[in-house]
């Protein structure tokens, strides 16, 4: 049985060129290409910004929040400087003054002072933390998505050949689906993403985040205060906020679809070659089992094959022909002798059986 290399080696250029010249063919391939790309660019931005966020969260900006309330003297908890100043300017809150000049107030200003982190800039950082937590949680779900290219090809090939009184007409339709994985260092990217996720989750346990739970979240556009404009850590936080705004316009999976038409002459020639091989194999198979009664045709075919051999000396051909001729004659004689012996044996057996039957009936 011939393998593909044997078949290719047996192809005669002159026969192939003649076949191609007699073949009218058309090739068309419609390709639908879908690219699934997971965008991991945000990891680099996160790694560049998280240290700045951590500095803000671990060392938050604070201010003293002061509330004032005028209450009856019995409810006053602490006398502050502001309390005395307020009483001096609000005589209606004085009950009386004794003979020694001591003042007995009926109401006093109660001052409440509290250290707080509820600043606009801190609420900006808290809102950014909430956005990051939601964003990374979403990206974690896409860790198993593999970037890949999917190609669907619809191929049609039509050809008609008219050669040596043979008419060959073919119409081929073929569909192909091919997936090509786009390999990246996914393991390293996953490890980085999970490490960043752990850092962000760690922020949740900080005093800064706990104090701001329930505060009003910031909505863009961000107000560019002096702190946000001038502090390097807040500058990085602002850059990250804007990056998330742009990134969130895209899905974690970016899918590009492209349709193309290919009428490559080179591919058409390869299909023409395949048609030639197929047509030639059918012809060889037919000739192999045909009953050649024309001696000249047999001899012509034999010589035509012989001249393509590497050693095709005419003298060797004649000598080999004589040798095989004598061997064939001897084989023929032996076969004929054997047939004669078998035939004589059969006749003798037949006559013996006939004689026995005659004797039996007589």
NORQUI-V76870 format. One record per residue. PSI is psi in degrees with one decimal (NA if undefined). OMEGA is omega in radians with two decimals (999 if undefined). BURIAL is I if it has 16 or more other ideal C-beta (glycine too) atoms within 10 Angstrom, else O. Layout:
# NORQUI-V76870
psi: (PSI PSI)
omega: (OMEGA OMEGA)
burial: (BURIAL BURIAL)
This chain:
# NORQUI-V76870
psi: (131.0 140.3 178.0 -32.9 -39.8 -43.4 -44.5 -37.5 -27.3 -10.2 130.0 126.6 -40.4 -36.7 -40.4 -45.9 -40.7 -44.4 -47.9 -40.5 -25.6 4.3 128.1 112.6 156.5 139.9 136.6 133.0 118.0 123.7 133.0 114.0 125.4 121.7 118.6 113.8 121.8 123.4 109.4 16.0 -25.0 -23.9 -41.8 -40.4 -42.0 -48.0 -30.1 -23.8 -30.1 -39.1 -35.3 -39.9 -40.3 -39.1 -41.1 -44.5 -36.9 -25.1 70.7 154.8 135.7 162.7 159.9 120.8 128.0 131.0 140.1 141.6 131.0 120.4 164.5 151.5 -30.7 -24.5 0.3 127.9 -33.4 134.1 118.1 171.9 -39.2 -28.5 -46.0 -44.1 -40.7 -41.8 -36.7 -27.6 -0.2 77.7 -21.1 -16.5 3.1 131.2 -57.0 173.5 125.0 178.4 -21.1 1.0 8.1 133.8 133.1 104.6 152.1 -24.3 148.1 155.7 121.1 125.6 124.6 122.1 131.6 133.0 121.6 157.1 7.2 64.9 159.0 -44.8 -37.5 -37.3 -31.3 -44.8 -40.0 -43.2 -40.0 -40.0 -44.5 -40.6 -42.7 -43.6 -44.6 -41.1 -49.3 -37.4 -37.6 -41.1 -31.6 -34.5 -18.4 13.0 -29.7 -5.1 127.4 132.3 132.3 163.0 126.8 128.7 122.0 120.4 130.5 114.1 132.8 138.3 123.5 136.4 148.8 128.9 137.2 101.8 132.0 46.6 11.7 130.9 119.0 123.6 124.6 141.0 115.9 130.3 130.1 139.5 139.6 133.4 127.2 130.5 128.8 115.4 136.8 101.7 130.1 173.5 72.1 -38.8 -45.6 -41.3 -41.4 -43.2 -41.3 -43.6 -44.5 -38.6 -41.9 -38.5 -40.7 -38.0 -45.1 -41.4 -32.9 -29.4 -30.1 -26.1 -0.4 154.4 -35.5 -51.3 -41.2 -40.2 -28.9 0.8 128.1 -5.9 162.8 129.4 152.3 140.6 143.0 161.4 150.0 135.8 122.6 86.3 171.1 -39.7 -44.2 -34.8 -32.3 -28.1 124.2 -37.2 -42.2 -30.3 -45.5 -38.6 -39.6 -40.8 -42.4 -39.7 -47.8 -37.0 -43.9 -36.7 -44.2 -41.5 -36.7 -10.3 -15.8 149.0 157.0 -28.7 122.3 119.9 119.1 132.4 131.3 129.4 129.2 155.8 129.4 121.0 41.1 127.2 -30.5 -43.1 -39.1 -40.0 -35.9 -37.9 -36.7 -40.9 -42.8 -38.3 -41.0 -45.3 -43.2 -46.2 -38.1 -38.1 -37.2 -41.4 -44.9 -40.9 -37.7 -44.7 -31.3 -32.3 2.1 149.2 95.6 111.0 -16.2 111.2 -40.1 -38.3 -41.8 -48.1 -40.2 -43.3 -40.6 -45.1 -38.3 -38.9 -36.0 -37.8 -15.6 -3.5 154.3 -41.6 105.5 46.6 132.6 -36.1 -42.0 -37.9 -41.8 -44.4 -45.3 -37.3 -43.3 -45.9 -50.1 -30.9 -47.3 -43.0 -40.6 -38.9 -45.8 -43.9 -42.3 -43.1 -42.5 -43.3 -41.0 -40.6 -42.2 -40.9 -39.7 -42.8 -43.4 -39.9 -44.1 -39.4 -41.9 -42.8 -43.1 -44.7 -39.6 -44.3 -39.8 -44.3 -37.7 -42.4 -40.4 -39.2 -37.8 -43.1 -39.7 -45.3 -29.3 NA)
omega: (-3.12 2.97 -3.03 3.12 3.09 -3.13 -3.13 3.14 -3.11 -3.11 3.11 -3.04 -3.10 3.11 3.14 -3.13 3.12 -3.14 -3.11 -3.12 3.14 -3.06 3.04 -3.02 3.08 3.14 3.11 3.10 3.03 -3.09 3.05 -3.03 3.11 -3.12 3.07 -3.05 3.07 -3.08 3.12 -3.07 -3.10 -3.10 3.14 3.12 3.11 -3.11 -3.12 -3.00 -3.05 3.10 3.12 3.08 -3.12 3.12 3.13 -3.06 -3.13 -3.14 -3.02 3.03 -3.10 2.98 -3.13 3.11 -3.06 3.06 -3.11 -3.14 3.09 -3.09 3.07 -2.98 -3.11 -3.11 3.14 -3.09 -3.06 3.11 3.12 3.11 3.13 3.13 -3.13 -3.12 -3.13 -3.12 -3.12 -3.11 3.14 -3.07 3.13 3.13 3.14 -3.13 3.06 3.10 -3.10 -3.06 3.12 3.13 3.11 -3.09 3.06 -3.11 2.99 3.06 3.11 3.04 3.09 -3.09 3.09 3.10 -3.11 3.06 -3.04 3.07 -3.05 3.06 3.09 -3.10 3.13 3.08 3.03 3.13 3.12 3.11 3.10 3.08 3.14 3.12 3.14 -3.12 3.14 -3.11 -3.11 3.10 3.11 -3.11 3.12 -3.10 -3.09 -3.12 -3.09 3.11 -3.10 3.05 -3.10 3.06 3.10 -3.11 3.04 -3.13 2.97 -3.02 3.02 3.13 3.12 3.14 3.07 -3.11 3.06 -3.05 3.11 3.12 3.06 3.08 -3.11 -3.13 -3.08 3.02 -3.06 3.03 -3.06 3.06 -3.14 3.03 -3.07 3.10 3.13 3.11 3.09 -2.99 3.00 3.09 -3.05 -3.10 -3.14 3.13 3.11 -3.13 3.13 -3.12 3.14 3.12 3.09 3.13 3.12 3.13 -3.14 3.09 3.12 3.11 -3.07 -3.11 -3.13 3.13 -3.14 -3.10 -3.14 -3.11 -3.06 3.10 3.14 3.13 3.12 -3.09 -3.11 3.04 -3.14 0.01 -3.08 3.08 -3.06 3.11 3.12 -3.12 -3.12 -3.10 -2.97 -3.11 -3.09 -3.12 3.11 3.07 3.11 3.12 3.13 3.10 3.12 3.11 -3.13 3.11 3.13 3.08 -3.12 -3.07 -3.07 3.04 -3.12 3.02 3.06 3.05 3.11 -3.08 3.06 -3.14 -3.12 3.07 -3.13 3.06 -3.10 3.08 -3.04 3.11 3.13 3.12 3.12 3.14 3.11 3.06 3.08 3.11 3.12 3.11 3.11 -3.13 -3.13 3.14 -3.14 3.14 3.11 -3.14 3.14 3.14 3.12 -3.11 -3.11 -3.06 3.10 3.10 -3.12 3.09 -3.11 -3.11 -3.12 3.12 3.11 -3.08 3.14 3.14 -3.14 -3.13 3.13 3.09 -3.06 -3.04 3.09 3.06 -3.11 3.08 -3.07 -3.14 -3.08 3.13 3.10 3.14 -3.14 -3.14 3.13 3.12 3.10 -3.10 -3.10 3.12 3.14 3.13 3.13 3.10 3.14 3.12 3.12 -3.13 3.13 -3.14 -3.14 3.10 3.14 3.13 3.14 -3.13 3.14 -3.13 3.13 3.13 3.13 -3.14 3.13 3.12 3.14 3.14 3.13 3.13 3.14 3.14 -3.14 3.13 3.11 3.11 -3.11 -3.10 3.14 999)
burial: (O O O O O O O O O O O O O O O O O O I O O O I O I O I O I O I O O O I I I I O I O I I O O I O O I I O I I I O I I O O I O O O O O O O O O O O O O O O I O O O I O O I O O I I O O O O O I O O O O O O O O O O O I O I I I I I O O O O O I O I O I I I I I I I I I O I I I O I I O O I O O O O O O O I O O O I O I O I O I O I O I O O O O O O I O I O O O O O O O O O O O O O O O O O O O O O I I O O I I O I I O O I O O O O I I O I I O O O O O I O O O I O O O O I I O O I O I I O I I I O I I O O I O O O O O O O I O O O O O O O O O O O O O O O I O O I I O O I I I O I I O O O O O O O O O O O O O O O O O O O O O O O O O I O O O O O O O O O O I O O O O O O O O O O O O O O O O O O O O O O O O O O O O O O O O O O O O O O O O O O O O O)
